[in-house]
Amino acid sequence: MNGRARRPAAAHGAKAAPKGDRGMMMQKDQRKAMPAKGPTAGAAARGVANRVHSRRERKLALQQDVDKLKKKLRHEENVHRALERAFTRPLGA
């Protein structure tokens, strides 16, 4: 510390809370520390469910894209093979 003695809160101009008010302040603090109940707890569960659902949808969409690209690749390979055969064939045949 800096070596100076700490002054009580009353010396700084702040008023000390009466003994009856201290209990109310503690109750307010306890309410803040309690886990959320009611609509916010359900919202969190729905949020997780929505996230899982959207992840599944995204995965399904990506799998469909992969299947579509595989089909397109097979078609391109077939065209490539056909063109190779056409150009490597003798001219008179």
TIMIPA-107063 format. One record per residue (C-alpha): residue number from 1; residue in one letter; x, z, y. Coordinates in steps of 0.02 Angstrom, whole numbers, plus 50000, padded with zeros to 5 digits. Layout:
<rs>
(NUM,"a",(X,Z,Y)),
...
</rs>
This chain:
<rs>
(1,"m",(50000,50000,50000)),
(2,"n",(50051,49998,50183)),
(3,"g",(50081,50185,50195)),
(4,"r",(49930,50226,50303)),
(5,"a",(49797,50342,50236)),
(6,"r",(49628,50263,50206)),
(7,"r",(49491,50316,50322)),
(8,"p",(49319,50357,50255)),
(9,"a",(49186,50223,50278)),
(10,"a",(49100,50327,50412)),
(11,"a",(49257,50317,50520)),
(12,"h",(49242,50127,50526)),
(13,"g",(49070,50135,50601)),
(14,"a",(48978,50105,50438)),
(15,"k",(48842,50228,50392)),
(16,"a",(48844,50308,50222)),
(17,"a",(48687,50276,50122)),
(18,"p",(48574,50426,50095)),
(19,"k",(48574,50494,49918)),
(20,"g",(48401,50423,49882)),
(21,"d",(48454,50244,49926)),
(22,"r",(48603,50245,49810)),
(23,"g",(48487,50242,49661)),
(24,"m",(48397,50088,49729)),
(25,"m",(48561,49996,49755)),
(26,"m",(48612,50033,49576)),
(27,"q",(48447,49965,49510)),
(28,"k",(48471,49803,49608)),
(29,"d",(48646,49784,49538)),
(30,"q",(48584,49814,49361)),
(31,"r",(48451,49679,49382)),
(32,"k",(48583,49554,49432)),
(33,"a",(48688,49595,49279)),
(34,"m",(48543,49575,49155)),
(35,"p",(48531,49411,49058)),
(36,"a",(48399,49290,49118)),
(37,"k",(48231,49302,49034)),
(38,"g",(48073,49201,49049)),
(39,"p",(48072,49025,49118)),
(40,"t",(48259,49012,49146)),
(41,"a",(48299,49054,48964)),
(42,"g",(48179,48919,48906)),
(43,"a",(48255,48796,49029)),
(44,"a",(48428,48828,48957)),
(45,"a",(48365,48796,48781)),
(46,"r",(48279,48636,48839)),
(47,"g",(48439,48584,48925)),
(48,"v",(48537,48601,48764)),
(49,"a",(48402,48509,48668)),
(50,"n",(48400,48369,48797)),
(51,"r",(48589,48357,48789)),
(52,"v",(48585,48342,48599)),
(53,"h",(48445,48213,48609)),
(54,"s",(48536,48109,48739)),
(55,"r",(48697,48120,48637)),
(56,"r",(48604,48054,48484)),
(57,"e",(48527,47913,48587)),
(58,"r",(48697,47867,48657)),
(59,"k",(48773,47868,48482)),
(60,"l",(48633,47758,48414)),
(61,"a",(48651,47636,48559)),
(62,"l",(48839,47625,48530)),
(63,"q",(48814,47595,48344)),
(64,"q",(48693,47454,48384)),
(65,"d",(48819,47380,48505)),
(66,"v",(48954,47388,48371)),
(67,"d",(48841,47301,48244)),
(68,"k",(48798,47165,48371)),
(69,"l",(48983,47138,48411)),
(70,"k",(49029,47131,48226)),
(71,"k",(48897,46996,48199)),
(72,"k",(48962,46900,48349)),
(73,"l",(49141,46914,48284)),
(74,"r",(49090,46848,48112)),
(75,"h",(49008,46699,48197)),
(76,"e",(49163,46665,48302)),
(77,"e",(49273,46675,48147)),
(78,"n",(49161,46551,48057)),
(79,"v",(49170,46431,48205)),
(80,"h",(49359,46452,48210)),
(81,"r",(49376,46413,48024)),
(82,"a",(49264,46261,48041)),
(83,"l",(49366,46194,48187)),
(84,"e",(49530,46225,48095)),
(85,"r",(49465,46128,47945)),
(86,"a",(49406,45987,48058)),
(87,"f",(49574,45969,48146)),
(88,"t",(49685,45987,47993)),
(89,"r",(49590,45855,47896)),
(90,"p",(49667,45681,47886)),
(91,"l",(49595,45559,48015)),
(92,"g",(49528,45433,47889)),
(93,"a",(49438,45557,47779)),
</rs>
